[in-house]
Amino acid sequence: MARVALVTGGTRGIGEAISIALKTAGYTVAANYAGNDEAAKAFSEKTGIPHFKWDVSNFDACKDGIAKVEAELGPVDVLVNNAGITRDAPLHKMSLEQWNAVITTNLSSSFNMSRNVIEGMRARGFGRIVCISSINGQKGQFGQTNYSAAKAGEIGFVKALAQESAKHGITVNAIAPGYIGTEMVRAVPADVLAKIVATIPVGRLGEPEDIARGVVFLASDAASFVTGSTLTINGAQYIC
């Protein structure tokens, strides 16, 4: 029986590529999303992957959503914490609402989701948790104290949970993407985008599939000795 993989923010951008790659690798995939019903419906029609709507920043919504996924598809063996938002502003202009929205969606969601699958994974003696962090969680970024803090927090979360979970057959890792050619990034003005690409030694943006391949590896049996790690996928833009 195929293992069940749940991807948050799994119907668009990097999450969509992850969902598709996991399905291609033989997993039964559930894609969570928050708000864009039209895009989620189109995603499922195109891929055959079911979509499930809930707010990952809400603990009880995560509990109920995961219960629904498991009732329909089976226990979650692979969790990919991918959902994220930006609310950019320099700190002296950042509102409390901007701070809280990013911290709860990008960081607290990793707790909300992982807490609601970890007991089952421990009981079964197998699990894979992958958190999608960011280059800006490693090096920081002007105007993104909230986002950088959340993404750095995910890396710390992974390091601690990996130690707690290793003896139970559960690996916990992060991926830190650089600039990826999603719809949002490609909408940046051409002159600005050219300046970004000029800082990437490989000379191009990453593609969502570059991140998805990393997730598939970390979810696999071949990665059973890889835990507590951060896989940096940024074209050598930032090396740490």
VOKE-464144 format. One line per field, with one value per atom (N, C-alpha, C): residue number from 1; chain; atom name; x, y, z. Coordinates in Angstrom, 1 decimal. Example, Ala and Ser with C-alpha at 12.3 -4.5 7.8 and 13.67 -1.06 7.14 Angstrom:
residues 2
nr <- 1,1,1,2,2,2 $
kette <- A,A,A,A,A,A $
atom <- N,CA,C,N,CA,C $
c1 <- 13.2,12.3,13.2,12.8,13.7,12.9 $
c2 <- -5.7,-4.5,-3.3,-2.2,-1.1,0.0 $
c3 <- 7.8,7.8,7.8,7.1,7.1,7.9 $
END
This chain:
residues 240
nr <- 1,1,1,2,2,2,3,3,3,4,4,4,5,5,5,6,6,6,7,7,7,8,8,8,9,9,9,10,10,10,11,11,11,12,12,12,13,13,13,14,14,14,15,15,15,16,16,16,17,17,17,18,18,18,19,19,19,20,20,20,21,21,21,22,22,22,23,23,23,24,24,24,25,25,25,26,26,26,27,27,27,28,28,28,29,29,29,30,30,30,31,31,31,32,32,32,33,33,33,34,34,34,35,35,35,36,36,36,37,37,37,38,38,38,39,39,39,40,40,40,41,41,41,42,42,42,43,43,43,44,44,44,45,45,45,46,46,46,47,47,47,48,48,48,49,49,49,50,50,50,51,51,51,52,52,52,53,53,53,54,54,54,55,55,55,56,56,56,57,57,57,58,58,58,59,59,59,60,60,60,61,61,61,62,62,62,63,63,63,64,64,64,65,65,65,66,66,66,67,67,67,68,68,68,69,69,69,70,70,70,71,71,71,72,72,72,73,73,73,74,74,74,75,75,75,76,76,76,77,77,77,78,78,78,79,79,79,80,80,80,81,81,81,82,82,82,83,83,83,84,84,84,85,85,85,86,86,86,87,87,87,88,88,88,89,89,89,90,90,90,91,91,91,92,92,92,93,93,93,94,94,94,95,95,95,96,96,96,97,97,97,98,98,98,99,99,99,100,100,100,101,101,101,102,102,102,103,103,103,104,104,104,105,105,105,106,106,106,107,107,107,108,108,108,109,109,109,110,110,110,111,111,111,112,112,112,113,113,113,114,114,114,115,115,115,116,116,116,117,117,117,118,118,118,119,119,119,120,120,120,121,121,121,122,122,122,123,123,123,124,124,124,125,125,125,126,126,126,127,127,127,128,128,128,129,129,129,130,130,130,131,131,131,132,132,132,133,133,133,134,134,134,135,135,135,136,136,136,137,137,137,138,138,138,139,139,139,140,140,140,141,141,141,142,142,142,143,143,143,144,144,144,145,145,145,146,146,146,147,147,147,148,148,148,149,149,149,150,150,150,151,151,151,152,152,152,153,153,153,154,154,154,155,155,155,156,156,156,157,157,157,158,158,158,159,159,159,160,160,160,161,161,161,162,162,162,163,163,163,164,164,164,165,165,165,166,166,166,167,167,167,168,168,168,169,169,169,170,170,170,171,171,171,172,172,172,173,173,173,174,174,174,175,175,175,176,176,176,177,177,177,178,178,178,179,179,179,180,180,180,181,181,181,182,182,182,183,183,183,184,184,184,185,185,185,186,186,186,187,187,187,188,188,188,189,189,189,190,190,190,191,191,191,192,192,192,193,193,193,194,194,194,195,195,195,196,196,196,197,197,197,198,198,198,199,199,199,200,200,200,201,201,201,202,202,202,203,203,203,204,204,204,205,205,205,206,206,206,207,207,207,208,208,208,209,209,209,210,210,210,211,211,211,212,212,212,213,213,213,214,214,214,215,215,215,216,216,216,217,217,217,218,218,218,219,219,219,220,220,220,221,221,221,222,222,222,223,223,223,224,224,224,225,225,225,226,226,226,227,227,227,228,228,228,229,229,229,230,230,230,231,231,231,232,232,232,233,233,233,234,234,234,235,235,235,236,236,236,237,237,237,238,238,238,239,239,239,240,240,240 $
kette <- A,A,A,A,A,A,A,A,A,A,A,A,A,A,A,A,A,A,A,A,A,A,A,A,A,A,A,A,A,A,A,A,A,A,A,A,A,A,A,A,A,A,A,A,A,A,A,A,A,A,A,A,A,A,A,A,A,A,A,A,A,A,A,A,A,A,A,A,A,A,A,A,A,A,A,A,A,A,A,A,A,A,A,A,A,A,A,A,A,A,A,A,A,A,A,A,A,A,A,A,A,A,A,A,A,A,A,A,A,A,A,A,A,A,A,A,A,A,A,A,A,A,A,A,A,A,A,A,A,A,A,A,A,A,A,A,A,A,A,A,A,A,A,A,A,A,A,A,A,A,A,A,A,A,A,A,A,A,A,A,A,A,A,A,A,A,A,A,A,A,A,A,A,A,A,A,A,A,A,A,A,A,A,A,A,A,A,A,A,A,A,A,A,A,A,A,A,A,A,A,A,A,A,A,A,A,A,A,A,A,A,A,A,A,A,A,A,A,A,A,A,A,A,A,A,A,A,A,A,A,A,A,A,A,A,A,A,A,A,A,A,A,A,A,A,A,A,A,A,A,A,A,A,A,A,A,A,A,A,A,A,A,A,A,A,A,A,A,A,A,A,A,A,A,A,A,A,A,A,A,A,A,A,A,A,A,A,A,A,A,A,A,A,A,A,A,A,A,A,A,A,A,A,A,A,A,A,A,A,A,A,A,A,A,A,A,A,A,A,A,A,A,A,A,A,A,A,A,A,A,A,A,A,A,A,A,A,A,A,A,A,A,A,A,A,A,A,A,A,A,A,A,A,A,A,A,A,A,A,A,A,A,A,A,A,A,A,A,A,A,A,A,A,A,A,A,A,A,A,A,A,A,A,A,A,A,A,A,A,A,A,A,A,A,A,A,A,A,A,A,A,A,A,A,A,A,A,A,A,A,A,A,A,A,A,A,A,A,A,A,A,A,A,A,A,A,A,A,A,A,A,A,A,A,A,A,A,A,A,A,A,A,A,A,A,A,A,A,A,A,A,A,A,A,A,A,A,A,A,A,A,A,A,A,A,A,A,A,A,A,A,A,A,A,A,A,A,A,A,A,A,A,A,A,A,A,A,A,A,A,A,A,A,A,A,A,A,A,A,A,A,A,A,A,A,A,A,A,A,A,A,A,A,A,A,A,A,A,A,A,A,A,A,A,A,A,A,A,A,A,A,A,A,A,A,A,A,A,A,A,A,A,A,A,A,A,A,A,A,A,A,A,A,A,A,A,A,A,A,A,A,A,A,A,A,A,A,A,A,A,A,A,A,A,A,A,A,A,A,A,A,A,A,A,A,A,A,A,A,A,A,A,A,A,A,A,A,A,A,A,A,A,A,A,A,A,A,A,A,A,A,A,A,A,A,A,A,A,A,A,A,A,A,A,A,A,A,A,A,A,A,A,A,A,A,A,A,A,A,A,A,A,A,A,A,A,A,A,A,A,A,A,A,A,A,A,A,A,A,A,A,A,A,A,A,A,A,A,A,A,A,A,A,A,A,A,A,A,A,A,A,A,A,A,A,A,A,A,A,A,A,A,A,A,A,A,A,A,A,A,A,A,A,A,A,A,A,A,A,A,A,A,A,A,A,A,A,A,A,A $
atom <- N,CA,C,N,CA,C,N,CA,C,N,CA,C,N,CA,C,N,CA,C,N,CA,C,N,CA,C,N,CA,C,N,CA,C,N,CA,C,N,CA,C,N,CA,C,N,CA,C,N,CA,C,N,CA,C,N,CA,C,N,CA,C,N,CA,C,N,CA,C,N,CA,C,N,CA,C,N,CA,C,N,CA,C,N,CA,C,N,CA,C,N,CA,C,N,CA,C,N,CA,C,N,CA,C,N,CA,C,N,CA,C,N,CA,C,N,CA,C,N,CA,C,N,CA,C,N,CA,C,N,CA,C,N,CA,C,N,CA,C,N,CA,C,N,CA,C,N,CA,C,N,CA,C,N,CA,C,N,CA,C,N,CA,C,N,CA,C,N,CA,C,N,CA,C,N,CA,C,N,CA,C,N,CA,C,N,CA,C,N,CA,C,N,CA,C,N,CA,C,N,CA,C,N,CA,C,N,CA,C,N,CA,C,N,CA,C,N,CA,C,N,CA,C,N,CA,C,N,CA,C,N,CA,C,N,CA,C,N,CA,C,N,CA,C,N,CA,C,N,CA,C,N,CA,C,N,CA,C,N,CA,C,N,CA,C,N,CA,C,N,CA,C,N,CA,C,N,CA,C,N,CA,C,N,CA,C,N,CA,C,N,CA,C,N,CA,C,N,CA,C,N,CA,C,N,CA,C,N,CA,C,N,CA,C,N,CA,C,N,CA,C,N,CA,C,N,CA,C,N,CA,C,N,CA,C,N,CA,C,N,CA,C,N,CA,C,N,CA,C,N,CA,C,N,CA,C,N,CA,C,N,CA,C,N,CA,C,N,CA,C,N,CA,C,N,CA,C,N,CA,C,N,CA,C,N,CA,C,N,CA,C,N,CA,C,N,CA,C,N,CA,C,N,CA,C,N,CA,C,N,CA,C,N,CA,C,N,CA,C,N,CA,C,N,CA,C,N,CA,C,N,CA,C,N,CA,C,N,CA,C,N,CA,C,N,CA,C,N,CA,C,N,CA,C,N,CA,C,N,CA,C,N,CA,C,N,CA,C,N,CA,C,N,CA,C,N,CA,C,N,CA,C,N,CA,C,N,CA,C,N,CA,C,N,CA,C,N,CA,C,N,CA,C,N,CA,C,N,CA,C,N,CA,C,N,CA,C,N,CA,C,N,CA,C,N,CA,C,N,CA,C,N,CA,C,N,CA,C,N,CA,C,N,CA,C,N,CA,C,N,CA,C,N,CA,C,N,CA,C,N,CA,C,N,CA,C,N,CA,C,N,CA,C,N,CA,C,N,CA,C,N,CA,C,N,CA,C,N,CA,C,N,CA,C,N,CA,C,N,CA,C,N,CA,C,N,CA,C,N,CA,C,N,CA,C,N,CA,C,N,CA,C,N,CA,C,N,CA,C,N,CA,C,N,CA,C,N,CA,C,N,CA,C,N,CA,C,N,CA,C,N,CA,C,N,CA,C,N,CA,C,N,CA,C,N,CA,C,N,CA,C,N,CA,C,N,CA,C,N,CA,C,N,CA,C,N,CA,C,N,CA,C,N,CA,C,N,CA,C,N,CA,C,N,CA,C,N,CA,C,N,CA,C,N,CA,C,N,CA,C,N,CA,C,N,CA,C,N,CA,C,N,CA,C,N,CA,C,N,CA,C,N,CA,C,N,CA,C,N,CA,C,N,CA,C,N,CA,C,N,CA,C,N,CA,C,N,CA,C,N,CA,C,N,CA,C,N,CA,C,N,CA,C,N,CA,C,N,CA,C,N,CA,C,N,CA,C,N,CA,C,N,CA,C,N,CA,C,N,CA,C,N,CA,C,N,CA,C,N,CA,C,N,CA,C,N,CA,C,N,CA,C,N,CA,C,N,CA,C $
c1 <- 0.8,0.0,0.9,0.5,1.3,1.3,2.4,2.5,1.7,1.2,0.4,1.3,1.3,2.1,1.1,1.3,0.4,1.3,0.9,1.7,0.9,1.3,0.6,1.0,0.0,0.2,0.6,-0.1,0.3,-0.3,-1.1,-1.8,-1.2,-0.2,0.3,1.8,2.5,3.9,4.8,5.7,6.6,5.8,4.7,3.9,3.3,2.8,2.2,3.3,4.5,5.6,5.9,5.9,6.2,5.1,3.8,2.7,2.8,3.1,3.2,4.3,5.5,6.7,6.5,5.8,5.5,4.6,3.6,2.6,3.4,4.2,5.0,5.9,6.4,7.3,6.5,5.2,4.4,3.6,3.6,2.9,1.4,0.6,-0.8,-0.7,-1.1,-0.8,-2.1,-2.1,-3.1,-2.5,-3.2,-2.7,-3.6,-3.0,-3.8,-3.6,-4.7,-4.6,-5.5,-5.3,-6.0,-7.1,-7.0,-8.1,-8.5,-7.6,-7.9,-8.6,-10.0,-10.7,-10.6,-10.6,-10.5,-9.2,-8.1,-6.8,-6.7,-7.3,-7.3,-8.1,-9.2,-10.0,-9.3,-8.7,-7.9,-6.8,-6.1,-5.0,-5.4,-6.5,-7.0,-7.4,-8.1,-8.5,-7.4,-6.3,-5.1,-4.3,-4.2,-3.3,-3.9,-5.2,-5.9,-5.5,-4.9,-4.5,-5.7,-6.2,-7.3,-6.8,-7.6,-7.3,-8.1,-7.6,-8.2,-8.0,-9.1,-8.9,-9.0,-7.9,-8.0,-6.8,-6.9,-5.9,-4.9,-3.6,-2.6,-2.1,-2.5,-2.1,-3.0,-4.1,-5.1,-4.9,-4.5,-4.3,-5.4,-6.6,-7.8,-8.2,-8.0,-8.3,-7.3,-6.1,-5.1,-5.5,-5.9,-6.3,-7.5,-8.5,-9.6,-9.3,-8.5,-8.1,-7.3,-6.4,-5.5,-6.4,-7.4,-8.3,-9.1,-9.5,-10.2,-9.4,-8.1,-7.2,-7.0,-6.7,-6.5,-7.7,-8.9,-10.1,-10.3,-9.9,-10.1,-9.0,-7.7,-6.6,-5.7,-5.8,-4.9,-4.0,-3.3,-2.4,-1.3,-1.0,0.0,1.4,2.2,3.5,4.6,4.2,5.1,4.4,5.0,4.4,5.4,4.9,5.7,5.1,5.8,5.3,5.8,5.0,5.4,4.7,3.5,2.7,3.4,3.3,3.9,3.4,3.5,3.1,4.2,4.1,5.0,4.1,4.6,4.0,5.1,5.8,7.1,7.0,7.9,8.0,9.2,10.0,11.1,10.4,11.2,10.6,10.0,10.6,10.1,8.8,8.4,7.1,6.1,6.6,5.9,4.8,3.6,2.5,2.5,1.9,1.8,1.1,0.1,-0.7,0.2,1.1,2.0,3.0,3.5,4.4,3.6,2.5,1.8,1.3,0.9,0.4,1.5,2.7,3.8,4.3,4.4,4.9,4.0,2.7,1.7,1.6,1.6,1.4,2.7,3.8,5.1,5.8,5.6,6.3,5.4,4.4,3.5,2.8,2.6,2.0,2.8,4.1,4.9,4.7,4.4,4.0,2.6,1.7,0.3,0.2,0.9,0.8,1.6,2.8,3.6,3.1,2.5,2.0,0.8,0.1,-1.1,-0.8,0.5,0.9,1.9,2.6,3.8,3.5,2.4,2.1,1.8,1.1,0.9,2.1,3.0,4.3,5.1,5.1,5.9,5.3,4.0,3.4,3.7,3.8,4.0,5.5,6.3,7.8,8.3,7.6,8.1,7.4,8.2,7.7,8.8,8.3,9.2,8.5,9.2,8.7,9.8,9.3,10.2,9.6,10.4,9.9,10.6,9.8,10.4,10.7,12.0,12.5,12.8,13.9,14.3,15.7,16.3,17.6,17.6,16.4,16.3,16.2,15.9,16.0,17.4,18.3,19.7,20.5,20.2,21.1,20.3,19.0,18.2,18.0,17.0,16.7,16.0,16.5,15.9,14.4,13.7,12.2,11.5,12.2,11.6,12.0,12.0,12.3,11.3,10.1,9.1,9.3,9.5,9.7,11.0,12.1,13.4,13.4,12.7,12.6,11.8,10.7,9.9,10.7,11.4,12.1,13.4,14.0,15.1,14.6,13.4,12.8,12.4,12.1,11.8,13.1,14.2,15.5,15.7,15.5,15.7,14.7,13.5,12.4,12.8,13.4,13.8,14.9,15.9,17.0,16.6,15.7,15.2,14.3,13.4,12.4,13.1,14.2,14.9,15.6,16.1,16.7,15.6,14.5,13.4,12.8,12.9,12.2,13.0,14.3,15.2,15.0,14.9,14.8,13.4,12.5,11.2,11.1,12.2,12.1,11.6,11.6,11.1,12.3,12.4,13.4,12.7,13.5,12.9,14.0,13.7,14.7,14.1,14.9,14.5,15.1,14.4,15.0,15.0,16.1,16.1,16.3,15.2,15.3,15.9,16.6,16.9,15.8,16.1,15.1,14.6,13.3,12.7,11.7,11.7,10.9,9.4,8.8,7.3,6.7,5.3,4.6,4.8,4.9,5.2,6.5,7.6,8.9,9.0,8.5,8.6,7.7,6.9,6.1,6.9,8.1,8.9,9.4,9.5,10.0,11.3,11.4,12.5,13.9,14.0,15.3,15.6,14.6,14.9,15.2,14.5,14.8,16.2,16.6,17.9,19.0,18.8,19.7,19.8,18.6,18.6,19.4,19.1,19.8,21.3,21.7,23.1,23.9,23.1,23.7,23.8,23.2,23.2,24.3,25.3,26.4,26.0,25.0,24.7,24.0,23.6,23.1,21.7,20.8,19.4,18.7,17.4,16.5,16.4,16.1,15.7,14.3,14.0,12.6,11.9,10.6,9.9,10.3,10.6,10.9,12.3,13.2,14.4,14.2,13.2,12.9,12.1,11.3,10.5,11.3,12.4,13.3,14.0,14.3,14.9,13.9,12.7,11.7,11.5,11.4,11.3,12.4,13.6,14.8,14.6,14.3,14.2,13.1,12.1,10.9,11.2,12.3,12.5,13.2,13.2,14.0,15.4,15.9,17.3,17.8,17.0,17.4,17.2,17.2,16.9,17.9,19.1,20.2,20.4,19.5,19.6,18.5,18.9,17.9,18.5,17.7,18.2,19.0,18.9,19.7,18.9,19.6,19.0,19.7,18.9,19.4,19.2,20.3,20.3,20.3,19.3,19.1,18.9,20.1,20.0,21.0,21.6,22.5,23.8,24.2,25.4,25.3,24.0,23.8,24.3,24.0,24.4,24.9,26.1,26.7,26.9,26.4,26.6,26.8 $
c2 <- -1.2,0.0,1.2,2.2,3.4,4.3,4.8,5.8,7.0,7.6,8.9,10.1,11.0,12.3,13.4,14.3,15.5,16.8,17.6,18.8,20.0,20.9,22.1,23.2,24.0,24.9,24.1,23.0,22.0,22.1,23.2,23.3,24.3,25.1,26.1,26.3,26.8,27.1,25.9,26.1,25.0,23.9,24.2,23.1,22.2,22.8,22.0,21.1,21.6,20.7,19.6,19.9,18.8,17.8,18.2,17.3,16.3,16.9,16.1,15.2,15.7,14.8,13.6,13.9,12.8,11.8,12.2,11.3,10.5,11.1,10.4,9.4,9.7,8.7,7.6,7.6,6.5,6.7,7.9,8.2,8.5,8.3,8.8,10.2,11.2,12.6,13.3,14.1,15.0,16.4,17.4,18.7,19.7,20.3,21.3,22.7,23.5,24.9,25.7,27.1,27.9,28.7,29.2,30.1,30.1,29.8,29.9,28.7,28.7,27.5,27.2,28.2,28.0,27.3,27.8,27.2,25.7,25.5,24.2,23.2,23.6,22.8,22.4,23.4,23.2,22.3,22.5,21.6,20.1,19.9,18.5,17.9,18.7,18.2,17.9,18.6,18.4,17.2,17.0,16.1,14.8,14.9,13.8,13.7,14.7,14.7,15.5,14.9,15.6,16.8,17.8,19.0,19.1,19.6,19.8,21.2,21.9,23.3,23.5,24.1,24.6,25.5,26.3,27.3,26.7,26.5,25.9,26.7,27.9,28.7,28.4,27.7,27.3,25.9,25.7,24.3,23.4,23.8,22.9,22.6,23.6,23.4,22.3,22.3,21.3,20.0,19.9,18.6,18.0,18.9,18.4,18.0,18.8,18.6,17.3,17.1,15.9,14.7,14.8,13.7,13.3,14.3,14.1,13.4,13.9,13.3,11.8,11.5,10.2,9.3,9.8,9.0,8.6,9.5,9.2,8.5,8.7,8.2,7.2,7.4,6.6,7.4,6.8,7.6,8.3,9.5,10.4,9.9,9.4,9.0,10.1,11.0,12.0,13.4,14.3,15.6,16.6,17.5,18.5,19.9,20.6,21.9,23.0,23.3,24.2,25.5,25.5,26.7,27.9,29.1,30.3,31.5,32.7,33.9,35.0,36.1,37.3,38.5,39.3,40.6,41.5,41.9,42.6,44.1,44.5,45.9,46.0,47.1,47.2,47.3,46.8,46.6,47.9,49.1,50.3,50.7,50.0,50.3,49.1,47.9,46.7,46.7,46.3,46.3,44.9,44.9,43.7,42.6,43.0,42.1,41.5,42.3,41.8,40.7,41.1,40.1,38.8,38.9,37.7,36.9,37.5,36.7,35.8,36.3,35.6,34.5,34.9,33.9,32.8,33.0,32.0,31.1,31.7,30.9,30.1,30.7,30.1,29.3,29.6,28.9,28.1,28.7,28.0,26.8,27.0,25.9,24.6,24.8,23.6,22.8,23.5,22.9,22.3,23.1,22.7,21.4,21.3,20.1,19.0,19.2,18.1,17.5,18.3,17.8,16.9,17.1,16.3,15.0,14.8,13.6,12.8,13.5,12.9,11.6,11.6,10.5,9.2,9.4,8.3,7.8,8.7,8.3,7.5,8.0,7.3,5.9,5.8,4.5,3.5,4.0,3.1,2.9,3.7,3.5,4.0,4.9,5.5,6.9,7.8,9.1,9.9,10.9,11.8,13.2,14.1,15.5,16.4,17.2,18.1,19.5,20.5,21.9,22.7,23.4,24.3,25.6,25.8,27.1,28.0,28.8,29.8,30.2,30.6,31.3,32.5,33.2,34.3,34.0,32.7,32.3,32.0,31.8,31.6,32.9,33.8,35.0,36.3,36.2,37.4,38.2,39.1,39.9,41.2,42.3,43.6,43.6,44.1,44.2,42.9,41.9,40.6,40.1,40.9,40.4,39.3,39.5,38.5,37.2,37.3,36.1,35.4,36.2,35.6,34.9,35.5,34.9,33.6,33.6,32.4,31.3,31.6,30.6,30.1,31.0,30.5,29.6,30.0,29.2,27.8,27.6,26.3,25.4,26.0,25.3,24.8,25.6,25.2,24.2,24.3,23.3,22.0,21.9,20.7,20.0,20.8,20.3,19.6,20.3,19.7,18.5,18.6,17.5,16.3,16.5,15.3,14.5,15.2,14.5,13.7,14.3,13.7,12.4,12.5,11.5,10.4,10.5,9.6,8.2,7.9,6.5,5.8,6.7,6.2,6.0,6.1,5.9,7.0,8.2,9.4,10.4,10.8,11.8,13.2,14.2,15.6,16.5,17.1,17.9,19.1,20.0,21.3,21.4,22.1,22.5,24.1,24.7,26.1,26.6,26.8,27.3,28.7,28.9,30.3,30.9,31.7,32.3,31.4,31.0,30.0,30.7,30.2,30.8,30.5,30.9,30.7,31.9,31.8,32.9,34.2,34.2,35.4,36.1,35.2,35.7,36.2,35.5,35.9,37.2,37.6,38.8,40.0,39.8,41.0,41.7,43.0,43.7,43.2,43.1,42.5,43.0,44.3,44.8,44.4,44.3,43.8,42.3,41.6,40.1,39.8,40.6,40.5,40.7,41.7,41.9,40.7,40.1,39.0,37.8,37.5,36.4,36.6,37.9,38.2,37.8,37.6,37.2,35.7,35.0,33.5,32.9,32.3,31.8,30.9,30.1,29.2,29.9,31.2,32.1,31.9,31.4,31.2,31.2,31.4,31.1,29.6,29.1,27.7,27.5,26.2,25.9,25.1,25.2,24.4,23.0,22.4,21.0,20.7,21.7,21.5,21.3,22.0,21.8,20.4,20.2,18.9,17.7,17.7,16.5,16.3,17.4,17.3,16.7,17.1,16.6,15.1,14.7,13.2,12.4,12.9,12.2,12.1,13.3,13.3,12.4,12.2,11.4,9.9,9.6,8.2,7.4,6.0,5.1,5.4,5.9,6.1,7.2,8.0,9.1,8.8,7.6,7.2,7.6,7.9,8.4,9.9,10.6,12.0,12.6,13.3,13.9,15.0,16.1,17.3,18.2,17.9,18.6,19.7,20.6,21.6,21.5,21.1,21.0,22.3,22.9,24.2,24.1,24.7,24.6,26.0,26.6,28.0,28.4,27.5,27.8,28.4,28.2,28.8,30.3,30.8,32.2,32.5,31.5,31.7,30.3,30.3,29.0,29.1,28.1,28.2,26.7 $
c3 <- 0.0,0.0,0.0,-0.8,-1.0,0.3,0.7,1.8,1.5,2.5,2.3,2.6,1.7,1.9,1.9,2.8,2.9,2.8,1.8,1.5,1.8,2.7,3.0,1.9,1.5,0.4,-0.8,-1.0,-2.0,-3.3,-3.6,-4.9,-5.8,-5.4,-6.2,-6.0,-7.0,-6.8,-6.5,-5.5,-5.1,-4.5,-3.8,-3.2,-4.3,-5.4,-6.5,-7.1,-7.3,-7.8,-6.9,-5.6,-4.6,-4.6,-4.6,-4.7,-5.9,-7.1,-8.3,-8.2,-7.7,-7.7,-6.7,-5.6,-4.7,-5.3,-6.0,-6.7,-7.7,-8.5,-9.5,-8.9,-7.7,-6.9,-6.3,-6.4,-5.9,-4.6,-4.1,-2.9,-3.2,-2.2,-2.2,-1.6,-2.4,-2.0,-1.6,-0.6,-0.2,-0.2,-0.9,-1.0,-0.2,0.8,1.6,0.9,1.1,0.6,1.5,1.4,2.4,1.8,0.6,0.1,-1.3,-2.2,-3.6,-4.2,-4.0,-4.4,-5.9,-6.7,-8.2,-8.6,-8.0,-8.3,-7.8,-6.6,-6.0,-6.9,-7.3,-8.2,-9.5,-10.1,-11.3,-11.1,-10.0,-9.6,-9.6,-8.9,-8.7,-10.0,-10.8,-12.2,-13.0,-12.9,-13.7,-13.2,-11.9,-11.4,-10.8,-10.5,-9.8,-8.4,-7.8,-6.4,-5.6,-4.6,-3.9,-3.1,-3.0,-2.2,-1.0,0.1,1.4,1.9,2.3,2.6,4.1,4.7,6.1,6.3,7.4,7.7,8.6,8.1,8.8,10.1,10.2,11.3,12.5,12.3,13.3,13.8,15.0,15.5,15.3,15.8,15.7,14.2,13.3,11.9,11.4,11.8,11.4,11.9,13.2,13.8,13.0,12.7,12.0,10.5,9.9,8.5,8.3,9.2,9.2,9.4,10.3,10.6,9.3,8.6,7.4,6.3,6.2,5.2,5.6,6.9,7.3,7.1,7.3,7.2,5.7,4.8,3.4,2.7,3.2,2.5,3.3,4.6,5.5,6.3,7.2,8.1,7.3,7.8,7.1,7.5,6.5,6.7,6.4,5.5,5.0,5.1,5.9,6.0,5.5,4.5,4.0,4.4,5.3,5.8,4.8,3.9,2.8,2.8,3.4,3.3,3.9,3.2,3.7,3.0,3.7,3.2,3.4,2.8,3.1,3.4,4.3,4.7,4.9,3.9,4.0,4.4,5.3,5.7,6.6,6.6,7.6,8.9,9.9,11.3,11.8,11.6,12.1,11.5,10.5,9.8,9.9,10.4,10.5,11.5,11.2,12.2,12.9,14.0,14.8,14.0,13.2,12.4,11.3,10.7,9.7,10.3,11.5,12.2,12.6,13.2,13.6,12.5,11.4,10.3,9.7,9.6,9.0,10.0,11.3,12.3,12.4,12.5,12.7,11.5,10.3,9.1,8.7,8.8,8.4,9.4,10.7,11.7,12.6,13.2,14.1,13.4,12.1,11.3,11.3,11.4,11.5,12.8,13.9,15.1,14.9,14.4,14.3,13.5,12.4,11.6,12.1,12.6,13.0,14.3,15.2,16.5,16.2,15.1,14.9,14.0,13.6,13.0,13.7,14.7,15.3,16.1,16.8,17.7,16.8,15.7,14.8,14.2,13.8,13.2,14.3,15.5,16.5,16.8,16.8,17.0,15.9,14.7,13.5,13.3,13.9,13.8,12.4,11.8,10.6,10.4,9.8,9.5,8.8,8.0,7.3,7.4,8.0,8.1,7.4,6.4,5.7,5.8,6.3,6.4,5.3,4.6,3.5,4.1,4.4,5.0,3.8,3.9,2.9,3.0,1.9,2.0,2.9,3.0,3.9,5.3,5.6,7.0,7.4,6.4,6.7,6.7,5.8,5.8,6.2,6.3,6.6,5.3,5.4,4.2,4.7,4.1,4.4,4.2,5.1,5.0,5.4,5.9,6.1,7.5,8.5,9.9,10.3,9.9,10.3,9.5,8.2,7.3,7.7,7.8,8.1,9.5,10.5,11.8,11.7,11.0,10.9,10.2,9.1,8.3,9.1,9.8,10.7,11.8,12.3,13.4,12.9,11.7,11.1,11.2,10.9,10.9,12.3,13.3,14.7,15.1,14.7,15.0,14.5,13.2,12.6,13.4,13.8,14.6,15.9,16.6,17.9,17.7,16.8,16.6,16.0,15.2,14.7,15.8,16.8,18.0,18.8,18.9,19.7,19.0,17.6,16.8,16.2,16.2,15.5,15.9,17.2,17.6,17.3,16.8,16.4,14.9,14.2,12.8,12.0,12.6,12.0,11.7,10.4,10.1,9.9,10.3,10.2,9.6,8.5,7.8,7.2,6.8,6.2,4.8,3.9,2.6,2.6,2.3,2.2,0.7,0.0,-1.4,-1.5,-2.6,-3.0,-3.8,-4.7,-5.6,-6.6,-6.5,-7.4,-8.3,-9.6,-10.6,-10.5,-9.4,-9.3,-10.0,-10.1,-10.7,-10.1,-8.7,-8.0,-8.3,-8.3,-8.6,-10.0,-11.0,-12.4,-12.7,-11.8,-12.0,-11.5,-10.9,-10.6,-11.8,-11.8,-13.0,-13.5,-14.9,-15.5,-15.1,-14.9,-14.4,-13.0,-12.2,-10.8,-10.8,-11.6,-11.7,-12.2,-13.2,-13.8,-12.7,-11.8,-10.7,-9.7,-9.5,-8.6,-9.2,-10.5,-11.2,-11.2,-11.3,-11.4,-10.1,-9.0,-7.7,-7.5,-8.5,-8.4,-9.3,-8.7,-9.5,-10.7,-10.5,-11.6,-12.8,-12.5,-13.6,-14.0,-13.1,-13.3,-12.0,-12.1,-11.0,-10.9,-9.7,-9.5,-10.0,-10.2,-10.6,-9.5,-9.4,-8.3,-8.3,-9.5,-9.5,-8.9,-8.8,-8.1,-6.6,-6.0,-4.6,-4.5,-5.4,-5.3,-5.3,-6.1,-6.1,-4.8,-4.1,-2.8,-1.8,-1.9,-1.0,-1.2,-2.5,-2.8,-2.2,-2.3,-1.7,-0.2,0.5,2.0,2.5,1.6,2.0,1.8,1.1,0.7,1.8,1.6,2.5,2.3,1.2,0.9,1.8,2.4,3.2,4.7,5.1,6.5,7.5,7.0,7.9,7.8,7.1,7.0,7.9,8.9,9.8,10.6,10.8,11.5,10.5,9.2,8.3,7.5,7.0,6.1,4.7,3.7,2.4,1.7,1.3,0.7,-0.8,-1.4,-2.9,-3.4,-3.7,-4.1,-5.2,-5.9,-7.0,-6.5,-5.2,-4.6,-4.4,-4.3,-4.0,-2.5,-1.7,-0.3,0.2,0.7,1.2,2.7,3.4,4.9,5.4 $
END
